Amino acid sequence: DAVTFLARNPSWDIAVLQGATVAAHIDPSPGGPVVVLETLHGIVWPLQADPDAIPKPAGGLGGILAAANEVIQVKNDQILFIVLGIIFILCAVTYRSILAGVIFVMSLILANFLAFTYMVFKNIGLNINTFPVVSLGIGLGVDYGLYIVSRIIEVYKEEQDLAKAVRGGIITSGRAVFFTATMMTAGVIFWYFSPLRFQAEMGILLGILMMVNMVVGVLVLPAVINIIKPKFITKGGENNGGYRIPPGTLPK
């Protein structure tokens, strides 16, 4: 790969290697070894080969982006735990069940784990540009899950049978979620053919996020509910004085 030297001295070199500014031992001969000592973030080094030179904070847009990326790298796990914690509390309060919060959070973790796996496979870093795209996946996962679980509870009020309620929720709300996710994915998947690498990668990442969250919401979440039979589903459906589904509405 091409190496752009910024500063050289007998102890170490400052160079741009694969788009990153690094401190390294670099053999300038063709095919020579490269030993990276450290990747430099948010600093500008003097262009003269002075081993005593003091690095200075980067200014302008580049410095701002570098600083933002460093904050994201440090705070990413903390922000993720806070977001999942808030979702857990809101879902638990909405359905009056701690188990409901656990189910929703676990489905989100599964869907976003697959998205992060793709990012690692494609060597897409988590930075100020990709962070909003990844955050979108959490919001979509919650929406899809809320639609289907709420519909399952409504169907259970009419049928008083969990298996039929799960099937009814998938047939009605699950079908709507499937078409919504498919149409949204079709709108961004063609970004893959963009000459801009970032736009192409984000198109694929958005499509994966939406389809993975759809699969988890339509298949995994109802399957978990059918297996563990949570009380917030059956208890919420015991009150027949609420909304009732007209007879014959659900497909046989």
Secondary structure, 3 states (H helix, E strand, C coil): CCEEEEEECCCCEEEEECCEEEEEEECCCCCCCEEEEEECCCEECCCCCCCCCCCEECCHHHHHHHHHHHHHHHHHHHHHHHHHHHHHHHHHHHHCCHHHHHHHHHHHHHHHHHHHHHHHHCCCCCCCCCHHHHHHHHHHHHHHHHHHHHHHHHHHHHHCCHHHHHHHHHHHHHHHHHHHHHHHHHHHHHHHHCCCHHHHHHHHHHHHHHHHHHHHHHHHHHHHHHHHCCHHHHHHCCCCCCCCCCCCCCCC
